[in-house]
Amino acid sequence: MDLRRLSHVLALADVLHFARAAERVHLSQPAFSRSIQAIEADLGIRLFDRDVGDVRPTPAGEFVIGRARRLLFDARCLQRDVDLFRDSQLGDTAFGAGPFPAATLMPRALSELRRLYPKVALRVEESNWQQLLERLRAEDIEFFVADVRDLPQDPALEIRPLGTQPGFFYVRTAHPLAGRQCTVADAWQYGVAATKLPSVLSTELARVLGLPAGEQTVLALECDDIAILRAVALSTDTVLAATQTSVQADLDAGALLPLRIEGLPSLFSEMGVVSLRNRTPSPMAQNAIACIARVAGEVNARQGAIAIQTAGQG
């Protein structure tokens, strides 16, 4: 089986256009067409139907395309593992972080990694889990850390739990609702700022707010950058939905206060490290994952101690 020609099949399956697929693999269109014809001849089946201006996989083509993706992925993993074994080097690495891990785990983890491995280049992408999952599947990053509740049930993904970070609704000290009992509906009237809500939480909030069946809650401000959300909450009457760890400094300084709110669904971030199953992480990626897991454990323990202390004071 010619892996190069299989890669040409995948290129055509991705763009469904001979000229663009040929450009993607750096071949002339005639050479690319001959490559597709050759693998069809070798397999004895037609992989693509070709009409004027229209290319689409045949049923047999769909079968081959699915198997080819797995085969080429395994081939890349094998080559990468051989290179790592041969070179015995740490190597540079790239990974992703969702909004809350970026705010609560990455500063400490990255500082530690830079101290321990000053000659290693790290690239960290901050985004929501959907975009990070696309980057992971494209093999542009080795892993990402994010809230994993909405991740699809995919056997190709491996998830390492990192624990939960509890959250709440917070407002600035001069907010009209500060210090008084209120409801979720009261808070919602001022507008809620948050990262993209997990679907289960959005559904529960819709129920508490009494929205019609099937209607989802709408945030006043949705943003993947916690620093921006905090800045808005500190300067306006917008209510901030966030993990306690991500705003602990503002709570300690007295700049933000938790709302005394009735009927608020449980807010938390369920964090995990997400990677591709059967893809061996590079040595540096393994070190980064271990460091992030250690920091997460320390942060969770500290947050638990603060919760016990707060409960004791109450």
N, C-alpha and C positions, 0 to 999 in steps of 0.2 A: 504494500500500500504506500503510495507516494504522498508523504505528509505535505509537501509543497503544494501539490494539486488539491489536496483536501482543504488547505488554507484558501485556495482560490474559490472553491465551492462555498466556503463560509463568507468570503468577501461578497460574492454575488448574492448569497442569501440575505446578507445584511442590507444591501442597497438596491437589489432588484433592478440593476441597470448595468449593462456590460461595460460601457465606457467608464462610468464612475468606479466600478469594481476594478477594472484594469488599472486605472490611475491609482487606486488605493494600494495595489500590490506592485506598483511600478513596472507594469508591462504595457506594451502596445495592445490595442484592442484586438487585432488579429491573433497575436500570440496568446492573449488571454482566452479568446474563443477556442483556439486549438487545444489549450490545456483542459477546458471544460469538456470539449468533445472527446479528448483522450481518456479522461477518467470515466466518462459515460461508456465509452467503448470497452475499457478494462472491466467495469462492473457489469456490463451487459444490460444496463437499465438507463432510462431517460430520467435525469435529475430535475430538469427545468423545462417547462413549456414556454415557448417563445412565440408570442404574437407581436404584431406591429406595435412598438412602443410599450410592450407589456411583457414582463418576465415574472414567472411565479413557479415555486417548487411543485413538482408532482408529488403524489402521496409517497412514492418511493424516495423522492428527494428529501421530503420532510424527515423520513426515517434516517437516511444517511446523514443529513445535516445534524440531527441530534446526537448521533453517535460520534460524528466527526468533532463536534465541540468538546466532548469529553476526552476523546483520544488526543487532540491537540493540547488540551489543558494538561493532561497527564504527561505529555511529551515535554512541555515547557517546565513543569515541576521537576521532572527527572533531570533535565539539563541544568536547572538552577541548583538542585541539590548536589549534583556532581561538581558544579563550579564551587559551591560552598565547601564541600568536603575536600576538594583539591587545594583550594587557596587557604583554608583554615583561617580566614579573616572575619572580623566582625561585620564589615560592610556597612554602608549607609542604609537608612530605612525611611519609609514614609508611612504614616498612619493618620487616621482621622479621629475627631472628637466631636461629640454632640455638644449642645450649648451648656448643659449643666456640668458634665465632666470637664469641659474646657475651662469653666469658671472655678471649679472646686478641686479638681485633681491635677490638671495639667501644669499650673504654675509650680507646684512642689515637685511633681514628677520630672518635668523638663529641667528644672534647676539641678536636681540630683543627677540626671543623665548627663547633663553638660559637665558637671564636676567630675563624674566618673569616666566619661568618654569624650574628652575635649576635642579629639581629632575626628570624631565621627559626625557626619552631616545628617541632621534630622529634618524631615519635612512633615509638618503637621497641618492638616486641613480641618477647619472648623465649619460644620454645616449640620443640617438635620439628617436623621437616619436614612431617609429615602435617597438623598443625594450621595451620602457616604456608601450606601449599599451599591449604588451604580458604580462608584469608583472602585469598590472592592471587587465586584464581578468583572470589571474591566482590567483588574490586576494593576491599577494605578496606585493603590495603597495595599499594605500587607494586612492591616486589621483596622478596626475602629472601635471606639468606646462610646456608647450611647444608651439611652433608654430603649430596652429591647421588647417592650410589651406589644408593640404593633408590628414587629418583624414577621414576615411570612413564614409559615411552616415549610421550611426548605431543607431537605437532607444534605444539600451542598454546603449549608452553613453550620459552623460550630460556634457555640455561645458559652463563654465562661462567666458565670455570675460574679458580680462585684458588690452585691448588697443593695440596699435601698437607702435613699436620702429622703426624709420626710419633708413635706412642704406645707405652705399655708398661704393665706391672703395677707398682704402687708400694705400699709399706707404710711405716708409721712406724718410726723407728729402734729402738724397743723391741719390735718384732714378733718372734715366735718364729722366723719364716722369714728375718729380716734377716741378710744376710751369709753365707748358706749356699745351696748348690745345691738346687734343688727342681724339682718338675714342675707342670704345669698342674693336675693333680688335687690336689696338696698345697695349692696356692693356693685352689682351689675349696672345700676343706673349711672355710676360714675365712670364706667368703662374699665374693663380688665385687660391688663397687658401681660402677655405670657409667651413662651415658646409654643410651637405647635402642640396642641393637647393630644394625648393618647385617645384613641377612639372610645375606649371604655369610660374614660373620665368625661369626655365631651357628651356622651350619651347620658351619664348620670347627672351632669350639671343641667342638661336640657330637661330631665325629669324633675329635678328640684325647682327649676324655674317655671315649671308648668307649661313648657312649650308643646305644641301639637306633636303627635306621634310622627317620627321620621324627620322632624326639623332639628337641625344641629345648632349648637350655640355659636355665636359669632363674637370673636374677640375684638375689642376696640383697637388693640395693637398686637400683632403677631410678629415676633422677631427672634432670630436665632442668636442674637448677641445679648447676653445677660447684662453687660455694662450699659447698653443703651436702655434696656428695660428699667434698670435701677435708676438711671439718670432721669427718665420720664417720671417715674413714681416719686422721686425726691423733689421734683420741681412742679408737679401738677397734682390734681386730685385723682389721677388715675390709680386704680388698685392693682398692685403687683401680685401675681401668682408665681411663686418660686419656691425652690427648696430652701430650707433654713440655712444650710451651709453656704449657699451662694450669696446670702445677704447678712451673714453673721456679723461682719464688721459694722454694717449699718445698724444692726440691732444693738451691738455692744456700745456704739456711739450714741444711741438714742435717736438716730435720724429716722429710722423706720420702726413701726410698731405692728405687731400682729393684730388683726381685727378680732374683736369678740363677736364671733359669728355663729349663728345657729344653723344647723342642717347642712353644713359644708361637707361634701363628700371627702373621703380620705385622699389627700394629695401626697404624692411621693414620686420619686424617680427611681425606677428599677434598672440599675445600670448593669452592663455586661460588656465583655470584650467579644467582638464578632470577627471571625476569620473564616476563610474557606477551608472546608474539611479536605483532608488528604493533600494539603499544600504545606510543606514543612516551612515554618517561619525561619527567616534568617537569624543568625546568632544575635544580631542587634535587636531585631524585633522581639525575640524571646526575652532579652534583657529588659526591653521597654515594657513588655507586658508584665513581667515580674515586678518591676518598679511601680507601675501604675496600680497593680493589685495590692502591693504593700501600702502605698499611700491611701488607697481606698479603705483598707482595713483600719488604718490609723484615724482617718477622717470619720468613719462610721463609729469607731469607739469613742472619739471625742464628742461627737454629736449625741451619742447615747448618754454619756456622762452629763452633758448639759441638760438633756431632757430630764434625767433623774434629779438633778439639782433644782431645776425649775419646778418640777412637781413637788419637791420637798418644801420649797418656798411658798407654793400655793397652799 
